[in-house]
Amino acid sequence: MGFNSNDARFMARAIQLARKGWFTTRSNPRVGCVLVKTINNELQIIGEGWHQKPGLAHAEVNAINAAQANGHDTSGATAYVTLEPCSHVGKTPPCAQGLIDAGVSKVICAMTDPNPQVSGRGIDMLRESEVLVECGLMEQEALDLNAGFVKRMTTGLPRVTAKAAISLDGRTAMASGESQWITGPEARADVQRLRAQSGAVITGSGTVMFDDPSMNVRDEAIIPDPYFEQPVRVVVDSKHQVNPSAKIFKGQGQCWLVSGTKRESDSFSHNVSLQNLEACDSGYVNLERLLRRLAEDGVNDVLIEAGSELLGAFLIKGLVDELQVFMAPKLLGNTAKAMAKLPLDSMSQAINLELRDVRQIGKDLKLTYNRVD
């Protein structure tokens, strides 16, 4: 197996196409496809496609349709796909069969399907029809497209990103609970995009009661997309404290109100689902079970926007994959609240993180950390 510069160029284009579905693919992976054929002794792209939304055509089918709509014969073409073509019938027909029917002679995919129940079957289907298949070109870039999907398929858990806005002295709110606004408008706009790419946003009852946030996506560059849907807004409310009139329960999109004990109420709006999950010994919501329940519902990526207690609980339990910290050039003082409530007593208990990225956003500093296992 050997890839050349043209292969890399066409796969890079397929990855670029896949990113067009960054905010809309939700429970499905982000996938791009490019069809290439030699015309007049020159390699040319004859069709492009990407997956836009669950239930709609996959990237391969869109690329085939685009090529045929432009009058191109797809027989003998090479398909560059960011993910192994599917082999099963779901909401749409199998893409591997679609490529076979289109007469494609070669398929280069960046990575195999991470679902252990289907991984490799699409490749086998193609090879059984004498289609040449090569895999592994720009694999890391393809993995980065779908880190949440990969984790859900292999572990049964979504990928979890926690966001925190802090002052230079590591504080997130004044002693009174006041926290709006620590960071500037540019950082808040970046958080809007974080929300938009997430299948669910988790917060706690304390945040809802103190700040009364909407926790929805309001970015005018994103919400006009006809395929965009608001992420599920999840409120962890172990003590049944939140008021049904809170802003987070209003507007479009689903809401989950999660408790560790049964809650009976008909005072919440129709879009609010009361979730009674198994409680830990302390009576609080079992956070790992919550994440597994979200994964079962098709959520690949979760964003945590919560106060120090809930954020600390997720961190202590090792449930956070990535921590994004927005640091403002402000000092809030020693009586202000810390970023996360972490009852640690010794250096050996410290939670180790690896700095992955640093950038300035407006007047604030954005620090991105990965968990170190």
Helices and strands as residue ranges (DSSP letters): H 5-18, G 19-21, E 32-39, E 42-50, H 59-69, E 78-81, H 95-101, E 106-109, H 121-128, E 132-135, H 139-145, H 147-155, E 159-166, E 171-173, H 185-196, E 200-204, H 205-211, E 232-236, G 247-249, E 255-259, E 272-276, H 287-296, E 301-304, H 308-316, E 322-327, E 337-338, G 347-349, E 353-361, E 364-371
